[in-house]
Amino acid sequence: MIETFTKKRVFTAGTQTVELYDVGPNPHVTELVVAYLPKEKLIFAVDVFGIQLSGPVPAASPSARDFADKIKALGLQVERIASGHGKVGTMEDLQKALGVRASR
């Protein structure tokens, strides 16, 4: 079965919730869906921000800047970013890539 949605779709099973957000278009693709786990404060998004397994956090691409703007616009409380490529990063890593210091 194929199911479509616009803007947001939520799946709940017991105590686990996964929220899907349509955050496209962006500079990388015209359509993009990210998965957000609110309890874990984890977002899964492929090809918009990734951190290599070793070395410094790379400078933000236009797609990463757009991704950060959309996280903020949606009001998501993200702490960790799973990119599908490389290691799991943090919002602090994304802010560093954007040239913005994390506020604490």
VMD Tcl script that draws the C-alpha trace (Angstrom):
set ca {
  {0.00 0.00 0.00}
  {1.24 3.49 -0.84}
  {0.07 6.32 1.35}
  {0.65 9.98 0.61}
  {0.48 12.96 2.94}
  {1.06 16.68 2.97}
  {3.00 18.59 5.61}
  {2.87 16.08 8.50}
  {1.95 12.44 9.25}
  {2.17 10.83 12.71}
  {2.51 7.12 13.51}
  {2.11 5.84 17.06}
  {2.68 2.32 18.38}
  {2.39 1.97 22.14}
  {4.69 4.56 23.65}
  {6.66 5.23 20.44}
  {5.78 8.10 18.09}
  {7.31 8.91 14.72}
  {6.42 12.16 12.98}
  {7.04 12.52 9.25}
  {7.42 16.02 7.83}
  {7.42 17.12 4.22}
  {10.24 19.67 4.20}
  {10.82 19.96 0.46}
  {11.76 21.52 -1.75}
  {15.32 22.34 -0.77}
  {18.50 23.08 -2.74}
  {19.26 19.34 -3.05}
  {15.88 17.86 -4.06}
  {12.34 18.95 -4.87}
  {10.72 16.54 -2.42}
  {12.07 15.57 1.00}
  {10.54 13.80 3.98}
  {12.27 13.67 7.36}
  {11.40 11.44 10.31}
  {11.35 12.94 13.80}
  {11.19 10.96 17.03}
  {10.03 13.53 19.59}
  {10.73 11.46 22.70}
  {14.31 10.86 21.56}
  {14.68 14.36 20.08}
  {16.16 12.68 17.00}
  {15.61 13.61 13.36}
  {16.48 11.38 10.41}
  {17.19 13.20 7.16}
  {19.32 11.94 4.29}
  {21.53 14.14 2.10}
  {20.91 17.49 3.80}
  {23.49 17.38 6.61}
  {26.03 14.68 7.26}
  {29.13 14.28 9.36}
  {31.94 12.02 8.22}
  {33.09 9.27 10.57}
  {36.31 11.17 11.20}
  {37.54 14.71 10.78}
  {35.97 18.07 11.48}
  {32.35 19.03 10.98}
  {32.04 20.23 7.37}
  {30.86 23.71 6.45}
  {27.12 23.90 5.88}
  {25.86 23.43 2.35}
  {22.84 25.37 1.08}
  {20.78 22.23 1.82}
  {22.00 22.17 5.43}
  {21.10 25.85 5.86}
  {17.61 25.19 4.49}
  {17.29 22.12 6.76}
  {18.20 24.18 9.84}
  {15.66 26.85 8.88}
  {12.92 24.23 8.49}
  {13.71 22.59 11.86}
  {13.35 26.01 13.46}
  {10.16 26.88 11.54}
  {8.56 23.58 12.59}
  {9.54 24.18 16.22}
  {11.12 20.73 16.56}
  {13.20 20.08 19.68}
  {16.07 18.30 17.91}
  {19.17 17.22 19.80}
  {20.53 14.54 17.45}
  {20.62 14.24 13.65}
  {20.87 10.85 11.91}
  {21.86 11.52 8.33}
  {21.94 8.09 6.76}
  {25.58 8.79 5.77}
  {28.34 9.12 8.33}
  {27.84 9.36 12.07}
  {24.95 10.68 14.14}
  {25.48 14.37 14.75}
  {23.96 16.95 17.03}
  {22.21 20.28 16.63}
  {25.41 21.77 18.02}
  {27.28 20.22 15.06}
  {24.77 21.76 12.65}
  {25.07 25.14 14.35}
  {28.86 24.87 14.16}
  {28.60 24.10 10.45}
  {26.37 27.16 10.02}
  {28.90 29.30 11.87}
  {26.55 29.83 14.80}
  {27.46 28.95 18.37}
  {25.07 26.86 20.39}
  {23.34 28.91 23.06}
  {23.36 27.51 26.58}
}
mol new
graphics top color blue
foreach p $ca { graphics top sphere $p radius 0.5 }
foreach p [lrange $ca 0 end-1] q [lrange $ca 1 end] { graphics top cylinder $p $q radius 0.2 }
display resetview
